[in-house]
């Protein structure tokens, strides 16, 4: 019996390594081919070049799409973080059936296929009279980014010992004072991390923007449009490499801030 378990356990690391290679090897090839002196993504490599990266600097359409994504991402992240703080704190502070239901609904978009979310949002903004527009994309990205902010803030508020707000209430502090003077300051690092993750979610999001975009395409939509032209593939890979590095750095910074914030919470 023990030998059989050891045999199964011996295959698990092999499976995990094979899965990681299958998942990340195509991603690792993008930076490799972005330095290739050829418009074709194929081996053998023709030579080393930085021309594709240099071409990004003078691309006005790319710059406009980038600024659009940054503006939408900041707006969506701000609203999603505020909503995430409110929903997470309401669930843990009061714990009523309504607050638990609201928290569950806020996390629901992570389980729904993106195409369904995009179609539903398109119908909703058309009924509301907004139509495909920048405002519609911001609202859609708030919905998509909300699960991340709720999950991060919920974990942060849960890590704060219940004795801290209880002592404050015993000393006469109201719920508003407890939240503003105690709970929120302790959870600020998590709020910063949630904001970063929400911004990253919005910045990289494609499906919702595809359905809701008006005349101002976001950066993912710009990349999608460029894929129709074979000569643009090296430039797209250079841009993808830059986005990949930016995403890794931002996600890593968010996780670092979140962990440091948890260590600041008194036990």
C-alpha positions in Angstrom: 0.0 0.0 0.0 2.7 2.4 1.0 4.8 1.5 -2.1 1.8 2.2 -4.3 1.4 5.6 -2.7 5.1 6.4 -3.2 4.8 5.4 -6.9 1.9 7.7 -7.4 3.6 10.5 -5.5 6.7 10.0 -7.6 4.7 10.8 -10.8 3.2 14.0 -9.3 6.4 16.1 -9.6 6.8 14.9 -13.2 3.3 15.8 -14.0 3.6 19.3 -12.4 6.8 20.1 -14.3 5.4 18.8 -17.6 2.2 20.9 -17.1 4.3 24.1 -16.2 6.4 23.6 -19.3 3.3 23.2 -21.5 1.7 26.3 -19.9 4.7 28.7 -19.9 6.9 27.6 -22.7 4.8 29.4 -25.4 4.9 32.5 -23.2 8.7 32.3 -22.9 9.0 32.1 -26.7 7.4 35.6 -27.1 10.4 37.4 -25.6 12.8 35.2 -27.6 11.2 35.9 -31.0 10.8 39.6 -30.1 14.6 39.9 -30.6 14.7 37.9 -33.7 15.7 39.7 -36.9 12.9 38.3 -38.9 9.1 38.8 -39.4 8.6 35.1 -39.0 8.3 33.4 -35.6 10.3 30.3 -36.4 13.5 28.5 -35.8 16.4 28.9 -36.6 16.7 32.5 -35.4 18.0 34.9 -38.1 19.9 37.2 -35.7 19.6 39.6 -32.8 17.9 43.0 -33.2 16.2 45.8 -31.2 14.5 47.3 -34.2 11.0 46.0 -33.1 11.3 47.7 -29.8 12.6 50.9 -31.4 9.6 50.9 -33.6 7.2 51.0 -30.6 8.4 54.5 -29.6 7.2 56.4 -32.6 3.9 54.6 -33.0 1.2 57.2 -32.4 -1.7 54.7 -32.6 0.0 52.5 -30.0 0.5 55.5 -27.7 -3.1 56.5 -28.0 -4.3 52.9 -27.2 -1.8 52.8 -24.2 -3.1 56.0 -22.7 -6.7 54.8 -23.2 -5.9 51.6 -21.3 -4.1 53.5 -18.5 -7.0 55.9 -18.1 -9.6 53.1 -18.1 -7.5 50.9 -15.8 -7.0 53.7 -13.2 -10.7 54.6 -13.2 -11.9 51.0 -13.0 -9.3 50.1 -10.3 -10.3 53.0 -8.2 -14.1 52.1 -8.3 -13.5 48.4 -7.9 -11.2 48.9 -4.9 -13.8 51.1 -3.2 -16.5 48.6 -3.9 -14.3 45.7 -2.8 -13.4 47.4 0.6 -17.1 48.2 1.2 -18.4 44.7 0.3 -15.6 42.8 2.1 -16.0 44.8 5.3 -19.7 44.6 5.3 -19.7 40.9 5.0 -17.2 40.4 7.9 -18.5 43.2 10.2 -22.2 42.4 10.0 -22.3 39.0 8.4 -26.0 39.2 7.5 -27.5 37.1 4.8 -27.7 40.2 2.5 -24.0 41.0 2.9 -23.0 37.4 2.3 -25.2 37.3 -0.8 -23.7 40.6 -2.0 -20.2 39.3 -1.5 -21.0 36.1 -3.4 -22.4 38.0 -6.3 -19.4 40.3 -6.4 -17.1 37.3 -6.8 -19.4 35.6 -9.3 -17.9 37.1 -12.5 -14.7 35.1 -12.0 -16.8 31.9 -12.6 -18.7 33.2 -15.7 -17.2 32.8 -19.2 -15.9 36.1 -20.4 -18.0 35.9 -23.6 -21.2 35.7 -21.6 -20.1 38.6 -19.4 -19.3 40.7 -22.5 -22.6 40.0 -24.2 -24.6 40.7 -21.1 -22.8 44.0 -20.5 -23.3 45.0 -24.1 -27.1 44.5 -23.7 -27.0 46.3 -20.4 -25.2 49.4 -21.7 -27.4 49.6 -24.8 -30.5 49.5 -22.6 -29.0 52.2 -20.4 -28.3 54.4 -23.4 -24.5 54.4 -23.0 -23.8 52.1 -26.0 -20.2 51.0 -26.7 -18.0 53.7 -25.2 -15.2 54.4 -22.8 -17.6 54.7 -19.9 -19.1 51.3 -20.8 -15.6 49.8 -20.8 -14.8 51.3 -17.4 -18.1 49.9 -15.9 -17.4 46.5 -17.5 -13.9 46.4 -16.1 -15.1 47.3 -12.7 -17.3 44.2 -12.8 -14.4 42.0 -14.0 -11.9 43.4 -11.5 -14.3 43.3 -8.5 -13.7 39.6 -7.6 -10.0 40.3 -7.1 -10.5 43.3 -4.8 -13.2 41.6 -2.7 -11.0 38.5 -2.2 -7.9 40.5 -1.3 -9.8 42.8 1.1 -11.7 40.0 2.6 -8.5 38.2 3.5 -7.0 41.3 5.0 -10.0 42.1 7.2 -10.2 38.5 8.3 -6.5 38.6 9.4 -7.3 41.5 11.9 -8.1 40.0 15.3 -11.7 40.5 16.3 -10.5 41.7 19.7 -9.2 45.0 18.2 -12.6 46.4 17.0 -14.3 44.9 20.1 -12.0 46.8 22.4 -12.7 50.0 20.4 -16.4 49.5 20.7 -16.1 48.9 24.4 -14.4 52.2 24.7 -17.4 53.9 23.0 -16.3 54.0 19.3 -19.1 53.8 16.7 -19.0 51.5 13.7 -17.9 54.3 11.5 -15.1 55.3 13.8 -13.9 51.7 14.1 -13.8 51.4 10.3 -12.2 54.8 9.7 -9.6 54.9 12.5 -8.7 51.2 13.0 -9.8 48.7 10.3 -9.1 50.8 7.2 -5.6 51.9 8.3 -4.6 48.3 9.1 -6.0 47.2 5.7 -4.4 50.0 3.6 -1.6 47.8 2.3 -4.1 45.3 1.1 -6.1 48.1 -0.5 -3.0 49.2 -2.4 -2.5 45.6 -3.5 -6.1 45.2 -4.6 -5.9 48.5 -6.6 -2.8 47.2 -8.4 -4.4 43.8 -9.2 -7.6 45.6 -10.3 -5.6 47.9 -12.6 -3.7 44.9 -14.0 -7.0 43.0 -14.6 -8.4 46.0 -16.5 -5.2 46.7 -18.4 -4.9 43.2 -19.8 -8.6 42.5 -20.3 -9.7 41.9 -23.9 -13.1 40.2 -24.1 -15.2 42.8 -22.3 -13.4 45.6 -24.1 -14.0 43.8 -27.4 -17.8 44.0 -26.9 -17.9 47.5 -25.3 -15.2 49.5 -27.2 -16.3 52.6 -29.0 -14.0 54.7 -31.2 -11.1 54.4 -28.7 -9.5 51.0 -28.7 -7.7 49.7 -25.6 -4.2 48.3 -25.8 -5.4 44.6 -26.1 -7.7 45.6 -28.9 -4.9 47.4 -30.7 -2.8 44.2 -30.4 -5.7 42.1 -31.7 -6.1 44.4 -34.7 -2.4 44.3 -35.5 -2.4 40.5 -35.7 -4.2 40.7 -39.0 -1.0 42.0 -40.6 1.8 39.4 -40.7 4.5 42.1 -40.9 3.3 43.5 -37.6 3.9 40.2 -35.7 7.5 41.1 -34.5 6.3 44.5 -33.2 3.4 42.7 -31.5 5.8 40.3 -29.8 8.0 43.2 -28.6 4.9 44.9 -27.2 3.8 41.7 -25.6 7.1 41.2 -24.0 6.9 44.7 -22.5 3.4 44.0 -21.2 4.5 40.7 -19.8 7.4 42.2 -17.8 5.1 45.0 -16.6 2.4 42.6 -15.5 4.9 40.4 -13.6 6.5 43.4 -11.8 3.1 44.9 -10.9 1.7 41.6 -9.7 4.8 40.9 -7.7 4.8 44.3 -6.1 1.1 43.9 -5.2 1.8 40.6 -3.5 4.8 42.0 -1.6 2.8 44.9 -0.3 -0.1 42.6 0.7 2.3 40.3 2.7 4.0 43.2 4.4 0.6 44.6 5.3 -0.3 41.3 6.9 2.9 41.3 9.0 2.0 44.8 10.3 -1.3 43.5 11.8 -1.0 43.0 15.5 -1.7 39.4 16.6 
